[in-house]
């Protein structure tokens, strides 16, 4: 019955990794809830890739390069950029890396992916991407804990710029190898191609697109 109303109403289920929720989704949540009070946003924070249809989700959010080709996508937020950072205390006893190869001599904070594999640090040089396998004393599977460990002086972390910019600006973290961290396409809202799209999802897509156009025109 909700789908037959003029005003979009009912649940809208999204599967979203934590970083995407914090950096790209949350700025839209409050204004969307105010604009569409009859829609109930049901956001599942999950770093694992889940099949949307079989798990009952209307849409998901992922980095563009990891999306399946048969999905319809809408940009959600600006391009992303990584930042390699460590605390001043760490660099007081360790030389600043001048190249990605120097990272093999450093204590790095590693990230375990939801698949169980270690994340290989990604960089760009001469318009080409490459990966570096790092070592270190700590393995985590949560971005905020990675940031806390870097602040505590455990080692060097590679993290989305949005998570650490305030600490870089305040001097609590030191950025290195910035020339190897180029912007890349950010998060995208993705959903199956459906002729009969539920009104809450249609409203959310239009709302996100409208916000993106407003931001681009500023």
C-alpha positions as a printed Julia matrix, in Angstrom:
218×3 Matrix{Float64}:
  0.0     0.0     0.0
  2.9     2.37    0.77
  4.11    2.03   -2.82
  0.76    3.31   -4.07
  0.86    6.55   -2.11
  1.82    9.82   -3.71
  4.36   10.5    -0.98
  7.19    7.9    -0.78
  6.78    5.78    2.32
  8.03    2.57    3.83
 11.44    1.01    4.48
 14.57    1.65    2.44
 17.27   -0.94    3.2
 20.91   -0.13    2.4
 24.05   -2.2     2.91
 27.02    0.07    3.52
 30.66   -0.36    4.63
 31.54    1.72    7.67
 33.87    4.11    5.82
 31.22    4.83    3.2
 28.65    5.49    5.89
 30.9     7.92    7.72
 32.4     9.73    4.73
 29.63    9.68    2.12
 26.25    8.6     3.46
 25.73   10.38    6.78
 25.75   13.94    5.31
 22.61   12.95    3.35
 20.77   11.17    6.15
 19.37   14.04    8.23
 18.15   16.17    5.3
 16.65   13.11    3.58
 14.8    12.07    6.74
 13.44   15.59    7.06
 12.37   15.73    3.41
 10.79   12.26    3.47
  9.46   11.61    6.98
  7.44    8.58    5.86
 10.5     6.7     4.62
 12.36    4.57    7.18
 16.08    4.3     6.39
 17.36    0.88    7.46
 21.17    1.03    7.16
 23.18   -2.17    7.65
 26.86   -1.43    8.32
 28.75   -4.31    6.75
 32.1    -4.44    4.97
 31.23   -7.75    3.29
 29.83   -7.87   -0.22
 26.25   -9.07    0.02
 23.86   -9.94   -2.77
 21.26   -7.19   -2.68
 18.25   -9.13   -3.88
 18.71  -12.35   -1.9
 19.44  -10.4     1.29
 16.5    -8.03    0.93
 18.41   -4.8     0.28
 17.19   -2.05   -2.02
 20.69   -0.67   -2.68
 24.25   -0.59   -1.42
 27.26    1.71   -1.37
 30.77    0.75   -2.5
 33.89    2.21   -4.04
 33.31    2.43   -7.79
 36.12    0.08   -8.82
 34.64   -2.8    -6.82
 31.13   -2.7    -8.29
 29.65   -5.39  -10.47
 29.03   -4.39  -14.07
 25.35   -5.28  -14.09
 24.52   -2.71  -11.4
 23.12    0.77  -11.94
 25.29    3.33  -10.12
 24.96    6.9    -8.87
 27.94    8.9    -7.5
 27.75    9.54   -3.77
 30.26   12.12   -2.61
 33.48   13.53   -4.08
 36.55   11.57   -5.25
 38.53    9.75   -2.57
 42.2     9.94   -1.7
 44.39    7.91    0.61
 46.75    9.4     3.16
 49.83    7.67    4.58
 50.24    9.0     8.12
 52.01    8.42   11.41
 52.42   10.36   14.62
 55.25   12.85   15.26
 56.41   10.52   18.04
 56.82    7.69   15.55
 58.88    9.83   13.16
 61.01   11.03   16.05
 62.59    7.57   16.08
 62.09    6.5    12.45
 63.22    8.11    9.21
 60.58    9.58    6.96
 59.93    7.28    3.98
 60.9     8.87    0.68
 59.43    6.15   -1.54
 56.91    3.34   -1.32
 59.81    0.86   -1.2
 60.97    2.46    2.06
 57.78    1.21    3.73
 59.3    -2.27    3.9
 61.64   -0.91    6.6
 58.82    0.6     8.66
 56.3    -0.58   11.22
 52.98   -0.42    9.36
 49.46   -0.85   10.68
 47.9    -3.52    8.51
 44.24   -3.87    7.57
 42.47   -7.21    7.28
 39.64   -7.21    4.77
 36.25   -8.84    5.33
 37.42  -11.69    3.06
 40.21  -12.44    5.52
 42.96  -11.27    3.15
 45.35   -8.45    4.01
 44.84   -5.16    2.23
 47.76   -4.38   -0.09
 48.63   -0.69    0.06
 47.75    1.01   -3.23
 49.69    3.91   -4.71
 49.97    5.75   -8.04
 53.12    6.78   -9.91
 53.55    7.96  -13.51
 49.84    7.4   -14.19
 50.09    3.77  -13.12
 48.85    2.05   -9.97
 50.91   -0.39   -7.94
 50.62   -2.26   -4.66
 52.96   -2.68   -1.72
 52.8    -5.5     0.8
 53.72   -4.06    4.19
 54.59   -5.59    7.54
 54.01   -4.38   11.06
 53.15   -5.17   14.66
 49.38   -4.62   14.47
 46.53   -5.96   12.32
 43.05   -4.41   12.51
 39.79   -4.63   10.6
 38.3    -1.26   11.52
 39.34    2.11   10.1
 38.72    4.1    13.28
 40.92    1.74   15.27
 43.62    2.13   12.6
 43.47    5.9    13.11
 43.67    5.52   16.89
 46.69    3.24   16.56
 48.44    5.73   14.3
 47.73    8.54   16.77
 49.2     6.37   19.54
 52.46    5.98   17.62
 52.16    2.3    16.65
 53.33    2.94   13.08
 52.36    4.2     9.64
 48.77    3.82    8.43
 47.24    4.13    4.99
 43.7     5.41    5.42
 41.08    7.46    3.61
 42.04   11.13    3.79
 38.65   12.05    5.21
 39.31   10.01    8.36
 42.53   11.84    9.26
 42.55   15.32    7.7
 41.67   17.03   10.98
 44.59   15.28   12.69
 46.97   16.24    9.88
 45.86   19.87   10.11
 46.26   19.9    13.91
 49.73   18.3    13.72
 48.76   15.14   15.56
 49.57   13.11   12.44
 52.28   13.65    9.81
 51.5    12.89    6.19
 54.08   11.22    3.95
 54.23   10.02    0.33
 51.38   12.35   -0.63
 52.66   12.49   -4.23
 51.84    8.78   -4.54
 48.25    9.17   -3.31
 46.21   10.5    -6.22
 42.42   11.02   -6.12
 40.25    8.24   -7.51
 36.5     7.75   -8.07
 34.75    7.68   -4.73
 31.71    5.91   -3.35
 28.71    5.0    -5.47
 25.16    4.07   -4.63
 24.37    0.9    -6.59
 21.21   -1.07   -7.18
 19.8    -3.68   -9.59
 18.2    -2.48  -12.79
 14.49   -2.6   -12.14
 11.63   -1.31  -14.24
  9.42   -0.99  -11.18
 11.61    0.78   -8.63
 10.13    1.27   -5.18
  9.3     4.94   -4.45
 11.61    5.23   -1.39
 14.64    4.22   -3.47
 13.62    6.49   -6.33
 13.28    9.38   -3.88
 16.67    8.67   -2.32
 18.43    8.47   -5.7
 16.89   11.77   -6.83
 17.77   13.36   -3.49
 21.42   12.26   -3.69
 21.73   13.44   -7.29
 20.23   16.79   -6.36
 22.72   17.23   -3.53
 25.61   16.31   -5.81
 24.54   18.86   -8.4
 24.14   21.55   -5.73
 27.63   20.83   -4.37
 29.16   20.92   -7.86
 27.61   24.31   -8.61
 28.97   25.98   -5.46
